[in-house]
Amino acid sequence: MKYRYETNDANTYHLLLQRAKEMRNNPTEAERTLWQHLSGNQMGVHFRRQHPVLDYIPDFVCLALKLIIEVDGDYHCTEEQRKKDEERSQWLATKGFTILRFSNDDIFSRLHFVLDKIRNKMKEISNMHSFDNKPASLSQASAPSLWEGRGGFPVDKHGLPGRLLVFSAPSGSGKSTIVQWLVKEHPELNLHFSVSCTSRLPRGTEQNGVEYFFISPEEFKKKIENKEFIEYEEVYKDRYYGTLKSQVEQQISRGENVVFDVDVKGGCNIKQCYGSRAMSIFVQPPSIEELRRRLNSRGTDTPEVIEQRLAKADYELSFARKFDHIVVNDDLETAKQKTYELLSTFLNQR
């Protein structure tokens, strides 16, 4: 299948194709990382890399959704470049395109949030428009494959709502490494992190509804009174974190299998609330001494902090039997495969 953009100048069009090919052959590390998750219809639609859009070559584009994704390097932080980017975005918007921009740091430091933001934007566009008609700026030789050119997203491949996957562990057990591996290497599991609520202020480039839902301490307390949280915790005075029931229900209604990375009490609360719709996994270190060795090898904590973490781990380990499954992480690759098998079995048992 080939797409041809309308142009009054054939030479310009062929120069664009040549430039696009050069760019595809020399991706940045951030572009290469994100492409590993966009390629091969992994997101349910077909993305193209450095494909001309009118007289412009974006990093990634889904033609059916008219969604452009840009990965911006440091030079995009300059005032002059930001102004150019904004003008281009406004111009493309008049042609029906939506643009999402991410920094290199976004890709390397919080990739799961980037992917969730892309998925949410895809669903937003799909809900707003029907894509059965051809995009105005394109001429197509044949109908798009898979979901391109079609509106709507299924709940999941079976037409069923999503499920809840709860992970808890002492610090240093390897839980985050395992969860991030599952999200990255097994897109077929359709895993999405829950978006928690917090009473703290946003940091850096954090956006409301992406990393967290940011509300005031007073609003948070009101929601506690109204029993709107599945679980919550006051980390410091007036510094709350919690999981909203409404957010979880929205995610599972879209067919997303929602991942929770929470403390042991929060994990038990989620399991109690959702019963058989949730599976809870406790990732356990082989021993306290091994946990001590891992925390020391990190080189990020003082001896006092390490002792605090170990004391907390002793308490957390007493909750292990309350979880559906315990995965002992004495060998990371074995623990990864064991966790994958548990998730795969659970998600297919319906």
C-alpha positions, 0 to 999 in steps of 0.5 A: 500500500502506498500513500501519495500526498498532494503536491504541486511540485513533483521535484519537491515531493521526491526530495522530501522522500529522499530526505525522509529516507536519510532520516530513517537511516539515522534515528536518534537513540530516543527515536529508536527506543520509541519505535520499538513500541510503535512498529508492527501495529503494536499500538493497534494502528499502523505508524510510519517513521519519518514519512512526509506529511505535506511539506513536513517530515515528522518523526512518527505519523499514523495516517489513519488517525492523522496523529503525529508524534515528535521526539524533541532534542535539546535544541527544541528548548530554545525560544526560537525553535519553540516558536517554530514548533508551535507555528508548525503545529497550528498549521498542521492542525488546520489540516486535521493533524494532532501533534504529541511532543515528547522530550528525550528525557520523557522517552528514557525516564518515563516511557510507560507514561509516554505510551499511555499518553499516546494510547489515550490520544488515539482513543480520544481521536477515535471517539471524536471522529469516524475514519471510514472516509479517506483523509482529505490530504491523501490519496490511497491506492488501497484500503489501510490494513488492520485498524487504519481507516476504521473508527473505534477500539475494541474493549479487548481482543475478546470484547471483555473489560480489562483486569487489575494486576497488583504488584507489591514488594520491598524496595530492592526486590526487583519489582519495577524491573520486572513490571517495566520488562512486561510492559515493554516486551509483551504488548500483547498483554495490553498493560497500562499503569494506573494514573494515581491521584496526589495532593503534591504540586507537579514537578518539572514537565509533569502533566495533570492526568498523565503522571498523576491527577494533581489536586489540593490536600483539601480536595483529596480529603474530601474524596477520602470522606466520599470514599472515592479511593480504592487505596490511599496513603498520607506519606507526609503531612498533607502529602497524599497519594491514592488510586481513584475508583473512577479512574480504574473503572474508566481504564478497565472499561476500555479493555486496559489491563491496569497495573498497580505498583503499590505498597502492601496495604494498598495492594491488599485493599485493591485485591479485596475491592475487586476480588477475582477481577484482580490478581496480586503478586508479591515479589520477594527477595531470596533473603534479607541479606541478599536485599541488603547486598542489593541496596548497598550495590545501588550506591544511592542510599546512606547506611541509615536509609538502608537500615530503614528500608530493611526494617520496613522490608521485614514488615512488608514480608509479613504481608506476602501470604496475603497475596495471590502469588509470591515470586521469589526473585533470586534470578531475575530472568527466571522471575520475569518468566514466572511473572509473565506466565502468571499474568498470561494465565490469569488474563486468558482465564475468562 
